[in-house]
Structures are given as structure tokens and as C-alpha cells.
Amino acid sequence: MVRSANRGAHGAEDLDLKSLPEHVAIIMDGNGRWARRRGLPRIAGHAAARSAVRDVVKAASELGLKELTLYTFSMENWERPRREVSALMHLLDQTLAEQIAEMDEGNIRLAALGRLDRLPKYARSRLDRSIERLSQNDGLRLNLAISYGGRAEIVDAVRGVARLVKGGKLSPSRIDEELFRSFLYMPDLRDPDLLIRTSGELRISNFLLWQIAYTEIYVTDVLWPDFRRKDLYEALAVYQRRERRFGRLGGLNRRRR
């Protein structure tokens, strides 16, 4: 794990485009602190964060990354004050409405993972319509983790497996990692090569617990509303200086799903 006060020392031209990660996941943290430092309500930080999302998604698409997963709204976030939760749901709806045309023009696909049935009807409807509109694109897949928790995902997968075993449709002896993966929210989701966390906190906050077993982790002190493509480039540059071993000896740079 690297903790970095971002130096902004790298640009896209400094990266080896042939050795970029296929999948980058981001824990977008620091909206509340960003607002508090400015004497603003927390929702102002969430609203400001939309600029960071837009710039990073565009940069990831332009670099040719295959997947970008953003921790948009956690299961724990439902416990926040009702007014803040409502504002976040309306921001999701508004952001999708405003950015859908640009994402379509950028050949970006959209997907979502989590307990989506908990979303308000208007937000779920907007999300479903947006996913459908972008479904024929074949560029960057933008995955939004919404109403998501890593433990909840594993519990839901266990329930799915247990139902088959109880119904006599699956023998316990057949259960392995690949079969279990097929019961996750997005079975075809690549394991992230790189996990970025903003705001300097050194924890993974119940995010993609199954998928990040061998993910490289990069932490920056930059608060998410201030995060821009130069910060993404810095994280990618650090990633490219590492040797990924997957628990084995050195010299293994191949990716694992």
C-alpha cells in the first residue's frame, strides 16, 4: 500500500500505455471534509464531487481502461440522516440525466452492482434507462457500486448457493471459487488491478471484499472533490512501478481475473 500526498508530477505522456491496469476501482472519500473546510453543508461536497467523477471517467476512457468501478453509495450510507440520503439519490438521478449523452458519445457502457432494490423508484428507473441506453457501447465499462457492501454481496451469494444445495440442484462438492463467483452481483466483473482511496484513510470500507484479494492499493491525501485526471495519472504511475506477485515469487506480471 502507498500513501501519497499527490505531487501532480505525472501526465498521460509519462505512462506506459501497454501496461495499464485493466480495472481500476476507487473509494471516493472526503466529500464531507471538503465541505466542512469551506464552511458548507455536506451535500455541497457531494455536489462538488461530480466534477471529479466526470474528469476521471473521461480520463479512464481516453486511456483505454477496460473497467472503472466507483464506490458511489454504500450499504452503511443508508444510516445517514434522511435528508442527506435523499439529496444523494437526487444527485445520482441528476448526474445521470446530465452526463448520459456525453457518456454515450464517449462509447462508455454503464453497469451497477449492489442491493439496487433499495433505491427510490425514480433513481432506479433513471439508472436502468441509462444502462439500457449505453448497452451497445463497447468502450470503458463504468460500474457504479450503489447500495453496495462487500459483506452483503458475499452473504447474498451464499444465500444463492444455499438455495440450490437445499433444492438438491447442487452438490456441496461442486462449490469452488469460480462457481461462487457466479453468484456475485456481477460475475463478469474483473478483479481490480488497482484500488485508489482518496482522503488519506487507510481502510477498504467493505468494498469489493471478494474481488480485491490481490489488488494493488494506492491511497492519496487528496479529497475526492479535488481529485482530477492528474491524480489518476499519479496513481497509475505508482502502479506501473510495482511488481505484482499474487502470493508467488517475483517475475510474474500477468494479470489474474
ABEGO torsion letter per residue (X at the ends): XBBBBBAGABBAAABBAAABBABBBBBBBGAAAAAAAAGBBAAAAAAAAAAAAAAAAAAAAAAGBABBBBBABBAAAAABBAAAAAAAAAAAAAAAAAAAAAAAAAGBBBBBBEBAAABBAAAAAAAAAAAAAAAABABBBBBBBBGBBAAAAAAAAAAAAAAAAAAGABBAAABBAAAAAAABABAABBBBABBBBBGGBBBAGGBGAAAAAABBBBBBABBAAABBAAAAAAAAAAAAABBBAGGBBBGBABBBX
